[in-house]
Amino acid sequence: MIMLEKLKIEMWNPRILSWMGLHTPRLYLFSRNDKLISWQEVTRHAEIAKERGMDVRCELFEESAHVAHARVEPERYWSSVQKIWAAAAKEKRKD
C-alpha cells in the first residue's frame, strides 16, 4: 500500500493525535482547482469520517491551488481556522 493510502486510512483514526477523540472537530480545506488531489476525493474522505461518527467541517474553495487557500482567500481561510479552533476548545472543555 502506498504511503498516501496509509495516510488516508490513518486520518480516520479518531485518536490520530493523543489529545484528539471521536468528537474533536476536523476541518477539511480543499479546492476545486487543486491539481494534486480532487475535491471529490476529499469530499468522499470527509463523508466517510462523518459516517464513522466524527465531527467534520468542510470548506471548499473554488480557485486556489493545492495548499494556497490562505494566500488566495485569507479572510475566509483564517475565519474557518478560528471557528474550528473555537469548536475544538469548546469540545475539550466538555471532556
Secondary structure, DSSP 4 states (H G I P E B T S, - for coil): --HHHHHHHHTT-TTSSTT--TTS-EEEEEETT-SSS-HHHHHHHHHHHHHTT--EEEEEESS--TT-HHHHSHHHHHHHHHHHHHHHHHHHHH-
